[in-house]
């Protein structure tokens, strides 16, 4: 079980690290836009992304 959790976390870190590496200006603009979002918009975005992840995980597994 821990191996799967650490594998998933490692993949998350790799993907998150690729964005600023590949497009630093895009990443900087995205961070500025995220910082300007209100709390409800940020929560809705987080819920949407998490829901998409759950659906993909359900399909794959």
C-alpha positions in Angstrom: 0.0 0.0 0.0 2.7 2.5 0.9 4.5 1.7 -2.3 1.5 2.8 -4.3 1.0 6.0 -2.3 4.7 6.9 -2.7 4.6 6.1 -6.4 1.5 8.3 -6.9 3.1 11.1 -4.9 6.3 10.8 -6.9 4.4 11.1 -10.2 2.5 14.1 -8.8 5.8 15.8 -8.0 7.3 15.0 -11.4 4.2 16.4 -13.2 4.1 19.5 -11.0 7.8 20.1 -11.5 7.5 19.8 -15.3 5.2 22.8 -15.6 7.6 25.5 -14.4 10.5 23.7 -16.1 8.9 23.6 -19.5 7.1 26.9 -19.4 8.3 29.2 -16.7 6.5 32.3 -18.0 3.2 30.4 -18.3 3.7 29.1 -14.8 4.4 32.6 -13.4 1.2 33.9 -15.1 -0.8 31.0 -13.8 0.4 31.6 -10.3 -0.5 35.3 -10.5 -4.0 34.4 -11.7 -4.4 31.8 -9.0 -3.3 34.4 -6.3 -5.9 36.8 -7.6 -8.8 34.3 -7.4 -11.3 34.6 -4.5 -11.7 31.8 -2.1 -14.8 30.4 -3.6 -13.3 30.3 -7.1 -10.2 28.6 -5.8 -12.3 26.0 -3.9 -14.4 25.4 -7.0 -11.3 24.9 -9.1 -9.8 22.5 -6.5 -13.0 20.5 -6.4 -13.2 20.3 -10.2 -9.6 19.1 -10.5 -10.0 16.6 -7.7 -13.3 15.3 -9.3 -11.6 14.9 -12.6 -8.8 13.0 -10.9 -11.3 10.7 -9.2 -13.1 9.9 -12.5 -9.8 9.2 -14.2 -8.7 6.9 -11.3 -12.0 5.1 -11.4 -11.7 4.5 -15.2 -8.1 3.3 -14.9 -8.6 1.1 -11.9 
